[in-house]
Amino acid sequence: MKKMKRQPTHPGTIIREDYLMPLSITIKDMASTLGVSRKTLSKIINEKGSITPDMALRLSRAFDTTPDLWLTLQKNYDLWRAGHVSKAWQMVKPISQQLLHHQG
């Protein structure tokens, strides 16, 4: 798998830049359309919240996309951040291939 050098765009930025702004939809109106609170959507838009499977379903229906699109955007963002912000995962010692593939 190719390692991404630049930080992926947070899905909240995509919602704001590609949907809300061009369509002149307010956060309040979009939250109402999605059936969530303005605060919930605002957290996502401001990169303080994440896309859940439920939100992915809501967004896919509202914007005629797929839930996988939104979940993949969130996953890519989260994995990049985890790999670049925290280094604790690098302390894990890999289990040997011989042990992993041993057929009893």
Backbone as XML, in Angstrom:
<?xml version="1.0"?>
<chain id="A" units="angstrom">
  <residue number="1" name="MET">
    <atom name="N" x="0.842" y="-1.187" z="0.000"/>
    <atom name="CA" x="0.000" y="0.000" z="0.000"/>
    <atom name="C" x="0.880" y="1.240" z="0.000"/>
  </residue>
  <residue number="2" name="LYS">
    <atom name="N" x="0.559" y="2.175" z="-0.860"/>
    <atom name="CA" x="1.330" y="3.402" z="-0.990"/>
    <atom name="C" x="1.062" y="4.318" z="0.199"/>
  </residue>
  <residue number="3" name="LYS">
    <atom name="N" x="2.134" y="4.845" z="0.779"/>
    <atom name="CA" x="1.993" y="5.736" z="1.918"/>
    <atom name="C" x="1.689" y="7.156" z="1.456"/>
  </residue>
  <residue number="4" name="MET">
    <atom name="N" x="0.628" y="7.723" z="2.028"/>
    <atom name="CA" x="0.210" y="9.076" z="1.664"/>
    <atom name="C" x="1.062" y="10.096" z="2.426"/>
  </residue>
  <residue number="5" name="LYS">
    <atom name="N" x="1.648" y="11.036" z="1.708"/>
    <atom name="CA" x="2.517" y="12.020" z="2.339"/>
    <atom name="C" x="1.751" y="13.193" z="2.922"/>
  </residue>
  <residue number="6" name="ARG">
    <atom name="N" x="0.714" y="13.649" z="2.212"/>
    <atom name="CA" x="-0.044" y="14.788" z="2.722"/>
    <atom name="C" x="-1.256" y="14.304" z="3.512"/>
  </residue>
  <residue number="7" name="GLN">
    <atom name="N" x="-1.655" y="15.110" z="4.445"/>
    <atom name="CA" x="-2.815" y="14.770" z="5.264"/>
    <atom name="C" x="-4.073" y="14.762" z="4.401"/>
  </residue>
  <residue number="8" name="PRO">
    <atom name="N" x="-4.861" y="13.670" z="4.478"/>
    <atom name="CA" x="-6.123" y="13.651" z="3.718"/>
    <atom name="C" x="-7.071" y="14.728" z="4.229"/>
  </residue>
  <residue number="9" name="THR">
    <atom name="N" x="-7.959" y="15.149" z="3.377"/>
    <atom name="CA" x="-8.954" y="16.153" z="3.741"/>
    <atom name="C" x="-9.994" y="15.531" z="4.661"/>
  </residue>
  <residue number="10" name="HIS">
    <atom name="N" x="-10.323" y="16.231" z="5.724"/>
    <atom name="CA" x="-11.362" y="15.766" z="6.650"/>
    <atom name="C" x="-12.701" y="15.805" z="5.909"/>
  </residue>
  <residue number="11" name="PRO">
    <atom name="N" x="-13.564" y="14.789" z="6.111"/>
    <atom name="CA" x="-14.850" y="14.791" z="5.418"/>
    <atom name="C" x="-15.709" y="16.020" z="5.715"/>
  </residue>
  <residue number="12" name="GLY">
    <atom name="N" x="-15.549" y="16.609" z="6.885"/>
    <atom name="CA" x="-16.296" y="17.827" z="7.217"/>
    <atom name="C" x="-15.951" y="18.979" z="6.288"/>
  </residue>
  <residue number="13" name="THR">
    <atom name="N" x="-14.695" y="19.061" z="5.900"/>
    <atom name="CA" x="-14.265" y="20.095" z="4.956"/>
    <atom name="C" x="-14.910" y="19.861" z="3.596"/>
  </residue>
  <residue number="14" name="ILE">
    <atom name="N" x="-14.998" y="18.615" z="3.200"/>
    <atom name="CA" x="-15.630" y="18.280" z="1.920"/>
    <atom name="C" x="-17.109" y="18.647" z="1.950"/>
  </residue>
  <residue number="15" name="ILE">
    <atom name="N" x="-17.774" y="18.342" z="3.056"/>
    <atom name="CA" x="-19.191" y="18.715" z="3.186"/>
    <atom name="C" x="-19.349" y="20.226" z="3.036"/>
  </residue>
  <residue number="16" name="ARG">
    <atom name="N" x="-18.506" y="20.969" z="3.750"/>
    <atom name="CA" x="-18.594" y="22.435" z="3.711"/>
    <atom name="C" x="-18.247" y="22.998" z="2.341"/>
  </residue>
  <residue number="17" name="GLU">
    <atom name="N" x="-17.097" y="22.595" z="1.799"/>
    <atom name="CA" x="-16.573" y="23.201" z="0.573"/>
    <atom name="C" x="-17.272" y="22.716" z="-0.707"/>
  </residue>
  <residue number="18" name="ASP">
    <atom name="N" x="-17.675" y="21.443" z="-0.730"/>
    <atom name="CA" x="-18.229" y="20.874" z="-1.962"/>
    <atom name="C" x="-19.757" y="20.820" z="-2.001"/>
  </residue>
  <residue number="19" name="TYR">
    <atom name="N" x="-20.372" y="20.982" z="-0.841"/>
    <atom name="CA" x="-21.835" y="20.885" z="-0.798"/>
    <atom name="C" x="-22.495" y="22.136" z="-0.213"/>
  </residue>
  <residue number="20" name="LEU">
    <atom name="N" x="-22.189" y="22.451" z="1.038"/>
    <atom name="CA" x="-22.895" y="23.557" z="1.690"/>
    <atom name="C" x="-22.641" y="24.903" z="1.022"/>
  </residue>
  <residue number="21" name="MET">
    <atom name="N" x="-21.386" y="25.240" z="0.819"/>
    <atom name="CA" x="-21.073" y="26.550" z="0.237"/>
    <atom name="C" x="-21.612" y="26.702" z="-1.185"/>
  </residue>
  <residue number="22" name="PRO">
    <atom name="N" x="-21.322" y="25.759" z="-2.103"/>
    <atom name="CA" x="-21.821" y="25.939" z="-3.477"/>
    <atom name="C" x="-23.346" y="25.931" z="-3.570"/>
  </residue>
  <residue number="23" name="LEU">
    <atom name="N" x="-24.002" y="25.186" z="-2.674"/>
    <atom name="CA" x="-25.462" y="25.099" z="-2.724"/>
    <atom name="C" x="-26.154" y="26.133" z="-1.826"/>
  </residue>
  <residue number="24" name="SER">
    <atom name="N" x="-25.340" y="26.961" z="-1.151"/>
    <atom name="CA" x="-25.859" y="27.978" z="-0.220"/>
    <atom name="C" x="-26.788" y="27.373" z="0.834"/>
  </residue>
  <residue number="25" name="ILE">
    <atom name="N" x="-26.337" y="26.274" z="1.427"/>
    <atom name="CA" x="-27.099" y="25.614" z="2.494"/>
    <atom name="C" x="-26.410" y="25.922" z="3.822"/>
  </residue>
  <residue number="26" name="THR">
    <atom name="N" x="-27.186" y="26.344" z="4.805"/>
    <atom name="CA" x="-26.618" y="26.630" z="6.124"/>
    <atom name="C" x="-26.423" y="25.328" z="6.901"/>
  </residue>
  <residue number="27" name="ILE">
    <atom name="N" x="-25.569" y="25.390" z="7.903"/>
    <atom name="CA" x="-25.364" y="24.228" z="8.772"/>
    <atom name="C" x="-26.681" y="23.864" z="9.448"/>
  </residue>
  <residue number="28" name="LYS">
    <atom name="N" x="-27.425" y="24.872" z="9.865"/>
    <atom name="CA" x="-28.717" y="24.638" z="10.521"/>
    <atom name="C" x="-29.685" y="23.899" z="9.592"/>
  </residue>
  <residue number="29" name="ASP">
    <atom name="N" x="-29.789" y="24.364" z="8.349"/>
    <atom name="CA" x="-30.687" y="23.721" z="7.391"/>
    <atom name="C" x="-30.224" y="22.308" z="7.033"/>
  </residue>
  <residue number="30" name="MET">
    <atom name="N" x="-28.918" y="22.123" z="6.876"/>
    <atom name="CA" x="-28.398" y="20.793" z="6.545"/>
    <atom name="C" x="-28.607" y="19.835" z="7.707"/>
  </residue>
  <residue number="31" name="ALA">
    <atom name="N" x="-28.398" y="20.322" z="8.918"/>
    <atom name="CA" x="-28.624" y="19.487" z="10.098"/>
    <atom name="C" x="-30.075" y="19.037" z="10.158"/>
  </residue>
  <residue number="32" name="SER">
    <atom name="N" x="-30.973" y="19.941" z="9.847"/>
    <atom name="CA" x="-32.400" y="19.606" z="9.816"/>
    <atom name="C" x="-32.691" y="18.544" z="8.754"/>
  </residue>
  <residue number="33" name="THR">
    <atom name="N" x="-32.111" y="18.712" z="7.584"/>
    <atom name="CA" x="-32.278" y="17.746" z="6.499"/>
    <atom name="C" x="-31.779" y="16.370" z="6.917"/>
  </residue>
  <residue number="34" name="LEU">
    <atom name="N" x="-30.638" y="16.352" z="7.620"/>
    <atom name="CA" x="-30.031" y="15.086" z="8.044"/>
    <atom name="C" x="-30.709" y="14.485" z="9.280"/>
  </residue>
  <residue number="35" name="GLY">
    <atom name="N" x="-31.495" y="15.306" z="9.978"/>
    <atom name="CA" x="-32.143" y="14.824" z="11.192"/>
    <atom name="C" x="-31.202" y="14.730" z="12.376"/>
  </residue>
  <residue number="36" name="VAL">
    <atom name="N" x="-30.220" y="15.638" z="12.412"/>
    <atom name="CA" x="-29.273" y="15.697" z="13.530"/>
    <atom name="C" x="-29.254" y="17.122" z="14.071"/>
  </residue>
  <residue number="37" name="SER">
    <atom name="N" x="-28.634" y="17.305" z="15.218"/>
    <atom name="CA" x="-28.551" y="18.653" z="15.786"/>
    <atom name="C" x="-27.538" y="19.495" z="15.015"/>
  </residue>
  <residue number="38" name="ARG">
    <atom name="N" x="-27.714" y="20.790" z="15.080"/>
    <atom name="CA" x="-26.762" y="21.712" z="14.466"/>
    <atom name="C" x="-25.380" y="21.504" z="15.074"/>
  </residue>
  <residue number="39" name="LYS">
    <atom name="N" x="-25.338" y="21.245" z="16.369"/>
    <atom name="CA" x="-24.070" y="21.033" z="17.073"/>
    <atom name="C" x="-23.338" y="19.801" z="16.529"/>
  </residue>
  <residue number="40" name="THR">
    <atom name="N" x="-24.080" y="18.722" z="16.289"/>
    <atom name="CA" x="-23.475" y="17.492" z="15.754"/>
    <atom name="C" x="-22.838" y="17.750" z="14.396"/>
  </residue>
  <residue number="41" name="LEU">
    <atom name="N" x="-23.579" y="18.390" z="13.505"/>
    <atom name="CA" x="-23.045" y="18.667" z="12.175"/>
    <atom name="C" x="-21.913" y="19.688" z="12.237"/>
  </residue>
  <residue number="42" name="SER">
    <atom name="N" x="-22.047" y="20.679" z="13.087"/>
    <atom name="CA" x="-21.009" y="21.701" z="13.229"/>
    <atom name="C" x="-19.680" y="21.082" z="13.672"/>
  </residue>
  <residue number="43" name="LYS">
    <atom name="N" x="-19.736" y="20.117" z="14.579"/>
    <atom name="CA" x="-18.513" y="19.441" z="15.026"/>
    <atom name="C" x="-17.820" y="18.752" z="13.850"/>
  </residue>
  <residue number="44" name="ILE">
    <atom name="N" x="-18.599" y="18.108" z="13.000"/>
    <atom name="CA" x="-18.012" y="17.437" z="11.833"/>
    <atom name="C" x="-17.435" y="18.463" z="10.868"/>
  </residue>
  <residue number="45" name="ILE">
    <atom name="N" x="-18.192" y="19.499" z="10.572"/>
    <atom name="CA" x="-17.762" y="20.549" z="9.637"/>
    <atom name="C" x="-16.463" y="21.207" z="10.118"/>
  </residue>
  <residue number="46" name="ASN">
    <atom name="N" x="-16.333" y="21.364" z="11.437"/>
    <atom name="CA" x="-15.153" y="22.018" z="12.012"/>
    <atom name="C" x="-14.060" y="21.039" z="12.412"/>
  </residue>
  <residue number="47" name="GLU">
    <atom name="N" x="-14.140" y="19.817" z="11.896"/>
    <atom name="CA" x="-13.124" y="18.783" z="12.100"/>
    <atom name="C" x="-12.937" y="18.393" z="13.556"/>
  </residue>
  <residue number="48" name="LYS">
    <atom name="N" x="-13.987" y="18.528" z="14.343"/>
    <atom name="CA" x="-13.939" y="18.140" z="15.758"/>
    <atom name="C" x="-14.717" y="16.839" z="15.987"/>
  </residue>
  <residue number="49" name="GLY">
    <atom name="N" x="-15.467" y="16.417" z="14.968"/>
    <atom name="CA" x="-16.255" y="15.195" z="15.049"/>
    <atom name="C" x="-15.967" y="14.309" z="13.851"/>
  </residue>
  <residue number="50" name="SER">
    <atom name="N" x="-16.399" y="13.057" z="13.950"/>
    <atom name="CA" x="-16.137" y="12.081" z="12.904"/>
    <atom name="C" x="-17.431" y="11.608" z="12.246"/>
  </residue>
  <residue number="51" name="ILE">
    <atom name="N" x="-17.271" y="11.065" z="11.062"/>
    <atom name="CA" x="-18.391" y="10.460" z="10.345"/>
    <atom name="C" x="-18.606" y="9.059" z="10.903"/>
  </residue>
  <residue number="52" name="THR">
    <atom name="N" x="-19.770" y="8.828" z="11.458"/>
    <atom name="CA" x="-20.148" y="7.499" z="11.955"/>
    <atom name="C" x="-20.861" y="6.755" z="10.826"/>
  </residue>
  <residue number="53" name="PRO">
    <atom name="N" x="-21.040" y="5.439" z="10.969"/>
    <atom name="CA" x="-21.818" y="4.726" z="9.952"/>
    <atom name="C" x="-23.222" y="5.318" z="9.766"/>
  </residue>
  <residue number="54" name="ASP">
    <atom name="N" x="-23.879" y="5.699" z="10.849"/>
    <atom name="CA" x="-25.204" y="6.310" z="10.752"/>
    <atom name="C" x="-25.146" y="7.625" z="9.965"/>
  </residue>
  <residue number="55" name="MET">
    <atom name="N" x="-24.156" y="8.450" z="10.265"/>
    <atom name="CA" x="-24.021" y="9.724" z="9.545"/>
    <atom name="C" x="-23.678" y="9.476" z="8.081"/>
  </residue>
  <residue number="56" name="ALA">
    <atom name="N" x="-22.875" y="8.459" z="7.804"/>
    <atom name="CA" x="-22.530" y="8.122" z="6.422"/>
    <atom name="C" x="-23.788" y="7.764" z="5.628"/>
  </residue>
  <residue number="57" name="LEU">
    <atom name="N" x="-24.699" y="7.026" z="6.260"/>
    <atom name="CA" x="-25.967" y="6.688" z="5.597"/>
    <atom name="C" x="-26.792" y="7.939" z="5.334"/>
  </residue>
  <residue number="58" name="ARG">
    <atom name="N" x="-26.841" y="8.839" z="6.304"/>
    <atom name="CA" x="-27.604" y="10.078" z="6.158"/>
    <atom name="C" x="-27.033" y="10.951" z="5.039"/>
  </residue>
  <residue number="59" name="LEU">
    <atom name="N" x="-25.701" y="11.107" z="5.046"/>
    <atom name="CA" x="-25.049" y="11.938" z="4.026"/>
    <atom name="C" x="-25.211" y="11.333" z="2.637"/>
  </residue>
  <residue number="60" name="SER">
    <atom name="N" x="-25.097" y="10.019" z="2.551"/>
    <atom name="CA" x="-25.211" y="9.380" z="1.239"/>
    <atom name="C" x="-26.610" y="9.570" z="0.656"/>
  </residue>
  <residue number="61" name="ARG">
    <atom name="N" x="-27.601" y="9.533" z="1.514"/>
    <atom name="CA" x="-28.971" y="9.741" z="1.035"/>
    <atom name="C" x="-29.188" y="11.205" z="0.636"/>
  </residue>
  <residue number="62" name="ALA">
    <atom name="N" x="-28.699" y="12.117" z="1.443"/>
    <atom name="CA" x="-28.881" y="13.545" z="1.166"/>
    <atom name="C" x="-28.147" y="13.993" z="-0.095"/>
  </residue>
  <residue number="63" name="PHE">
    <atom name="N" x="-26.935" y="13.496" z="-0.292"/>
    <atom name="CA" x="-26.097" y="13.969" z="-1.386"/>
    <atom name="C" x="-25.999" y="12.994" z="-2.568"/>
  </residue>
  <residue number="64" name="ASP">
    <atom name="N" x="-26.784" y="11.925" z="-2.537"/>
    <atom name="CA" x="-26.775" y="10.924" z="-3.602"/>
    <atom name="C" x="-25.368" y="10.377" z="-3.841"/>
  </residue>
  <residue number="65" name="THR">
    <atom name="N" x="-24.743" y="9.958" z="-2.748"/>
    <atom name="CA" x="-23.424" y="9.332" z="-2.805"/>
    <atom name="C" x="-23.575" y="7.948" z="-2.169"/>
  </residue>
  <residue number="66" name="THR">
    <atom name="N" x="-22.467" y="7.362" z="-1.764"/>
    <atom name="CA" x="-22.522" y="6.075" z="-1.068"/>
    <atom name="C" x="-22.036" y="6.257" z="0.363"/>
  </residue>
  <residue number="67" name="PRO">
    <atom name="N" x="-22.519" y="5.420" z="1.284"/>
    <atom name="CA" x="-21.991" y="5.476" z="2.649"/>
    <atom name="C" x="-20.495" y="5.158" z="2.668"/>
  </residue>
  <residue number="68" name="ASP">
    <atom name="N" x="-20.069" y="4.272" z="1.775"/>
    <atom name="CA" x="-18.643" y="3.906" z="1.721"/>
    <atom name="C" x="-17.757" y="5.107" z="1.430"/>
  </residue>
  <residue number="69" name="LEU">
    <atom name="N" x="-18.232" y="6.018" z="0.605"/>
    <atom name="CA" x="-17.453" y="7.226" z="0.316"/>
    <atom name="C" x="-17.117" y="7.953" z="1.611"/>
  </residue>
  <residue number="70" name="TRP">
    <atom name="N" x="-18.131" y="8.209" z="2.429"/>
    <atom name="CA" x="-17.940" y="8.989" z="3.656"/>
    <atom name="C" x="-17.116" y="8.230" z="4.680"/>
  </residue>
  <residue number="71" name="LEU">
    <atom name="N" x="-17.339" y="6.925" z="4.792"/>
    <atom name="CA" x="-16.567" y="6.129" z="5.753"/>
    <atom name="C" x="-15.109" y="5.994" z="5.319"/>
  </residue>
  <residue number="72" name="THR">
    <atom name="N" x="-14.878" y="5.890" z="4.024"/>
    <atom name="CA" x="-13.500" y="5.810" z="3.523"/>
    <atom name="C" x="-12.767" y="7.126" z="3.736"/>
  </residue>
  <residue number="73" name="LEU">
    <atom name="N" x="-13.436" y="8.233" z="3.477"/>
    <atom name="CA" x="-12.820" y="9.542" z="3.733"/>
    <atom name="C" x="-12.422" y="9.664" z="5.199"/>
  </residue>
  <residue number="74" name="GLN">
    <atom name="N" x="-13.313" y="9.255" z="6.103"/>
    <atom name="CA" x="-13.033" y="9.339" z="7.536"/>
    <atom name="C" x="-11.907" y="8.393" z="7.928"/>
  </residue>
  <residue number="75" name="LYS">
    <atom name="N" x="-11.943" y="7.162" z="7.409"/>
    <atom name="CA" x="-10.903" y="6.174" z="7.720"/>
    <atom name="C" x="-9.535" y="6.673" z="7.281"/>
  </residue>
  <residue number="76" name="ASN">
    <atom name="N" x="-9.451" y="7.195" z="6.051"/>
    <atom name="CA" x="-8.168" y="7.698" z="5.554"/>
    <atom name="C" x="-7.641" y="8.836" z="6.408"/>
  </residue>
  <residue number="77" name="TYR">
    <atom name="N" x="-8.528" y="9.732" z="6.797"/>
    <atom name="CA" x="-8.143" y="10.856" z="7.655"/>
    <atom name="C" x="-7.650" y="10.343" z="9.014"/>
  </residue>
  <residue number="78" name="ASP">
    <atom name="N" x="-8.421" y="9.443" z="9.624"/>
    <atom name="CA" x="-8.077" y="8.923" z="10.952"/>
    <atom name="C" x="-6.768" y="8.144" z="10.949"/>
  </residue>
  <residue number="79" name="LEU">
    <atom name="N" x="-6.570" y="7.280" z="9.944"/>
    <atom name="CA" x="-5.331" y="6.496" z="9.883"/>
    <atom name="C" x="-4.112" y="7.385" z="9.661"/>
  </residue>
  <residue number="80" name="TRP">
    <atom name="N" x="-4.244" y="8.379" z="8.809"/>
    <atom name="CA" x="-3.120" y="9.287" z="8.573"/>
    <atom name="C" x="-2.757" y="10.010" z="9.860"/>
  </residue>
  <residue number="81" name="ARG">
    <atom name="N" x="-3.790" y="10.529" z="10.542"/>
    <atom name="CA" x="-3.548" y="11.255" z="11.805"/>
    <atom name="C" x="-2.909" y="10.334" z="12.848"/>
  </residue>
  <residue number="82" name="ALA">
    <atom name="N" x="-3.436" y="9.126" z="12.976"/>
    <atom name="CA" x="-2.893" y="8.185" z="13.962"/>
    <atom name="C" x="-1.428" y="7.873" z="13.663"/>
  </residue>
  <residue number="83" name="GLY">
    <atom name="N" x="-1.112" y="7.732" z="12.400"/>
    <atom name="CA" x="0.263" y="7.412" z="12.012"/>
    <atom name="C" x="1.232" y="8.561" z="12.144"/>
  </residue>
  <residue number="84" name="HIS">
    <atom name="N" x="0.726" y="9.785" z="12.141"/>
    <atom name="CA" x="1.602" y="10.953" z="12.189"/>
    <atom name="C" x="1.584" y="11.698" z="13.519"/>
  </residue>
  <residue number="85" name="VAL">
    <atom name="N" x="0.530" y="11.568" z="14.271"/>
    <atom name="CA" x="0.417" y="12.299" z="15.542"/>
    <atom name="C" x="0.976" y="11.465" z="16.689"/>
  </residue>
  <residue number="86" name="SER">
    <atom name="N" x="0.575" y="10.214" z="16.760"/>
    <atom name="CA" x="1.028" y="9.332" z="17.835"/>
    <atom name="C" x="2.080" y="8.378" z="17.282"/>
  </residue>
  <residue number="87" name="LYS">
    <atom name="N" x="3.119" y="8.179" z="18.028"/>
    <atom name="CA" x="4.156" y="7.229" z="17.613"/>
    <atom name="C" x="4.157" y="5.987" z="18.508"/>
  </residue>
  <residue number="88" name="ALA">
    <atom name="N" x="3.203" y="5.895" z="19.436"/>
    <atom name="CA" x="3.147" y="4.767" z="20.364"/>
    <atom name="C" x="2.985" y="3.445" z="19.624"/>
  </residue>
  <residue number="89" name="TRP">
    <atom name="N" x="2.274" y="3.437" z="18.521"/>
    <atom name="CA" x="2.052" y="2.206" z="17.760"/>
    <atom name="C" x="3.352" y="1.626" z="17.225"/>
  </residue>
  <residue number="90" name="GLN">
    <atom name="N" x="4.388" y="2.457" z="17.065"/>
    <atom name="CA" x="5.671" y="1.971" z="16.545"/>
    <atom name="C" x="6.431" y="1.144" z="17.573"/>
  </residue>
  <residue number="91" name="MET">
    <atom name="N" x="5.986" y="1.188" z="18.832"/>
    <atom name="CA" x="6.626" y="0.412" z="19.893"/>
    <atom name="C" x="6.195" y="-1.064" z="19.861"/>
  </residue>
  <residue number="92" name="VAL">
    <atom name="N" x="5.132" y="-1.367" z="19.120"/>
    <atom name="CA" x="4.630" y="-2.742" z="19.040"/>
    <atom name="C" x="5.625" y="-3.587" z="18.255"/>
  </residue>
  <residue number="93" name="LYS">
    <atom name="N" x="5.980" y="-4.719" z="18.834"/>
    <atom name="CA" x="6.905" y="-5.629" z="18.154"/>
    <atom name="C" x="6.089" y="-6.604" z="17.302"/>
  </residue>
  <residue number="94" name="PRO">
    <atom name="N" x="6.421" y="-6.712" z="16.020"/>
    <atom name="CA" x="5.690" y="-7.632" z="15.149"/>
    <atom name="C" x="5.851" y="-9.080" z="15.597"/>
  </residue>
  <residue number="95" name="ILE">
    <atom name="N" x="4.790" y="-9.860" z="15.452"/>
    <atom name="CA" x="4.841" y="-11.293" z="15.714"/>
    <atom name="C" x="5.491" y="-11.932" z="14.497"/>
  </residue>
  <residue number="96" name="SER">
    <atom name="N" x="6.365" y="-12.911" z="14.725"/>
    <atom name="CA" x="7.102" y="-13.511" z="13.613"/>
    <atom name="C" x="6.158" y="-14.149" z="12.611"/>
  </residue>
  <residue number="97" name="GLN">
    <atom name="N" x="6.530" y="-14.071" z="11.347"/>
    <atom name="CA" x="5.746" y="-14.663" z="10.271"/>
    <atom name="C" x="5.606" y="-16.178" z="10.461"/>
  </residue>
  <residue number="98" name="GLN">
    <atom name="N" x="6.676" y="-16.798" z="10.950"/>
    <atom name="CA" x="6.648" y="-18.241" z="11.174"/>
    <atom name="C" x="5.569" y="-18.608" z="12.189"/>
  </residue>
  <residue number="99" name="LEU">
    <atom name="N" x="5.470" y="-17.837" z="13.243"/>
    <atom name="CA" x="4.469" y="-18.091" z="14.275"/>
    <atom name="C" x="3.063" y="-17.774" z="13.764"/>
  </residue>
  <residue number="100" name="LEU">
    <atom name="N" x="2.917" y="-16.697" z="13.017"/>
    <atom name="CA" x="1.618" y="-16.307" z="12.493"/>
    <atom name="C" x="1.043" y="-17.326" z="11.508"/>
  </residue>
  <residue number="101" name="HIS">
    <atom name="N" x="1.925" y="-17.942" z="10.726"/>
    <atom name="CA" x="1.475" y="-18.841" z="9.662"/>
    <atom name="C" x="1.659" y="-20.307" z="10.004"/>
  </residue>
  <residue number="102" name="HIS">
    <atom name="N" x="1.913" y="-20.587" z="11.258"/>
    <atom name="CA" x="2.085" y="-21.972" z="11.698"/>
    <atom name="C" x="0.730" y="-22.682" z="11.677"/>
  </residue>
  <residue number="103" name="GLN">
    <atom name="N" x="0.665" y="-23.763" z="10.953"/>
    <atom name="CA" x="-0.556" y="-24.559" z="10.876"/>
    <atom name="C" x="-0.387" y="-25.773" z="11.783"/>
  </residue>
  <residue number="104" name="GLY">
    <atom name="N" x="-1.050" y="-25.750" z="12.983"/>
    <atom name="CA" x="-0.941" y="-26.743" z="14.034"/>
    <atom name="C" x="-1.051" y="-28.117" z="13.638"/>
  </residue>
</chain>
